[in-house]
Amino acid sequence: MRCAGCGGSITATEKFKQVKSTGEIKSYTYYHCSHKVPGYKNCAAPPIPKKELEAQVADIVKSHSIGEEFYKFGMKILATNEGHSAEIRKDVLLKQHKNIEDLEKKSERLLSLLLNDTISEKRYTLHLLPPDLQINQLLI
């Protein structure tokens, strides 16, 4: 934002005031010219309270609009992107489910080997831990 009087930067200052009747301390924010424009020393633009500046900005924003055609174009792009994002999420979920199924099959084969006394319990545990940990990580 720039000062309307000299084109300098706008800065904020917060002031505090104690209400005599209640003792409550209120804060007020004012925006004013920074007076840092080379060759321009005495800017006469007065400070503006925060609420007044917010109202001015809201009026400026409200005064601008986009055309119907551009609006429709933007909404079409958003809908396309949303559909694309949904496809990506679906692909990720399918891959996660496939990985979980693969890890569960490995765990079942290990258990079968253990039950048939093909591998020892120690070896079973060593081979089982990584798939279980991987399944848990996929489910998080």
C-alpha positions as CSV (number, residue, x, y, z in Angstrom):
1,M,0.0,0.0,0.0
2,R,1.1,3.5,-0.7
3,C,0.2,6.9,0.8
4,A,-2.3,8.8,-1.3
5,G,-0.5,12.1,-0.4
6,C,3.1,11.4,-1.4
7,G,3.3,7.8,-2.6
8,G,5.4,6.7,0.4
9,S,5.0,3.4,2.2
10,I,2.2,2.9,4.8
11,T,3.1,1.6,8.2
12,A,1.1,0.7,11.3
13,T,1.3,2.1,14.8
14,E,-0.4,0.5,17.8
15,K,-1.5,2.8,20.6
16,F,-2.8,1.9,24.0
17,K,-5.2,3.8,26.1
18,Q,-6.6,3.2,29.6
19,V,-10.3,3.7,30.0
20,K,-10.7,5.8,33.2
21,S,-14.1,4.5,34.3
22,T,-13.2,0.7,34.0
23,G,-9.4,0.7,34.1
24,E,-9.5,-1.5,31.0
25,I,-6.6,-1.0,28.5
26,K,-7.7,-0.7,24.9
27,S,-5.4,-0.9,21.9
28,Y,-5.9,1.0,18.7
29,T,-4.1,0.5,15.4
30,Y,-3.5,3.4,13.0
31,Y,-2.0,3.3,9.6
32,H,0.0,6.3,8.4
33,C,2.6,7.5,5.9
34,S,6.2,6.5,6.7
35,H,7.4,9.9,5.4
36,K,10.3,8.1,3.6
37,V,10.0,9.5,0.1
38,P,13.2,11.3,-1.1
39,G,12.6,15.0,-1.7
40,Y,9.1,14.9,-0.1
41,K,9.3,16.0,3.5
42,N,5.9,17.2,4.8
43,C,3.2,14.7,3.9
44,A,-0.2,16.0,5.1
45,A,-2.0,12.7,4.9
46,P,-3.6,12.0,8.3
47,P,-3.4,8.6,10.1
48,I,-6.2,6.3,9.4
49,P,-7.8,3.9,12.0
50,K,-7.6,0.2,11.2
51,K,-11.4,-0.2,10.8
52,E,-11.5,2.7,8.3
53,L,-8.6,1.3,6.3
54,E,-10.3,-2.2,6.3
55,A,-13.5,-0.6,5.0
56,Q,-11.6,1.2,2.2
57,V,-9.9,-2.0,1.1
58,A,-13.2,-3.9,1.2
59,D,-14.8,-1.3,-1.0
60,I,-11.9,-1.6,-3.5
61,V,-12.2,-5.4,-3.5
62,K,-16.0,-5.2,-4.0
63,S,-15.6,-2.9,-6.9
64,H,-13.7,-5.4,-8.9
65,S,-15.3,-8.4,-10.5
66,I,-14.4,-11.0,-13.1
67,G,-16.4,-11.6,-16.2
68,E,-18.9,-14.5,-16.5
69,E,-16.8,-16.2,-19.2
70,F,-13.6,-16.1,-17.1
71,Y,-15.5,-17.3,-14.0
72,K,-16.9,-20.3,-15.9
73,F,-13.4,-21.1,-17.3
74,G,-11.9,-21.0,-13.8
75,M,-14.6,-23.2,-12.4
76,K,-14.0,-25.7,-15.2
77,I,-10.3,-25.8,-14.5
78,L,-11.0,-26.3,-10.8
79,A,-13.4,-29.2,-11.5
80,T,-10.8,-30.8,-13.8
81,N,-8.1,-30.5,-11.2
82,E,-10.4,-31.9,-8.5
83,G,-11.1,-34.9,-10.7
84,H,-7.4,-35.4,-11.4
85,S,-6.7,-35.2,-7.6
86,A,-9.3,-37.8,-6.9
87,E,-7.7,-40.2,-9.5
88,I,-4.3,-39.7,-7.9
89,R,-5.7,-40.5,-4.4
90,K,-7.5,-43.6,-5.8
91,D,-4.2,-44.8,-7.4
92,V,-2.3,-44.3,-4.1
93,L,-4.9,-46.2,-2.1
94,L,-4.9,-49.1,-4.6
95,K,-1.1,-49.3,-4.4
96,Q,-1.2,-49.3,-0.6
97,H,-3.8,-52.1,-0.5
98,K,-1.8,-54.1,-3.0
99,N,1.4,-53.6,-0.8
100,I,-0.6,-54.7,2.3
101,E,-1.9,-57.8,0.5
102,D,1.6,-58.7,-0.6
103,L,3.0,-58.3,2.9
104,E,0.2,-60.3,4.4
105,K,0.9,-63.2,1.9
106,K,4.6,-63.1,2.8
107,S,3.6,-63.3,6.5
108,E,1.3,-66.3,5.8
109,R,4.1,-68.1,3.9
110,L,6.5,-67.5,6.8
111,L,3.9,-68.9,9.2
112,S,3.4,-71.9,7.0
113,L,7.1,-72.5,6.9
114,L,7.3,-72.3,10.7
115,L,4.4,-74.6,11.2
116,N,5.9,-77.2,8.8
117,D,9.2,-77.0,10.8
118,T,11.0,-75.7,7.6
119,I,12.3,-72.6,9.5
120,S,13.1,-72.0,13.2
121,E,11.0,-69.7,15.4
122,K,14.0,-67.3,15.6
123,R,14.3,-67.1,11.9
124,Y,10.5,-66.7,11.5
125,T,10.6,-63.8,13.9
126,L,13.5,-62.2,12.1
127,H,11.7,-62.4,8.7
128,L,8.3,-61.5,10.1
129,L,9.2,-58.3,11.8
130,P,9.9,-56.2,8.7
131,P,6.7,-57.0,6.9
132,D,4.6,-56.4,10.0
133,L,6.4,-53.1,10.5
134,Q,5.7,-52.2,6.9
135,I,2.0,-53.1,7.2
136,N,1.8,-50.8,10.2
137,Q,3.5,-48.0,8.4
138,L,1.1,-48.3,5.4
139,L,-1.9,-48.2,7.7
140,I,-0.9,-45.0,9.5
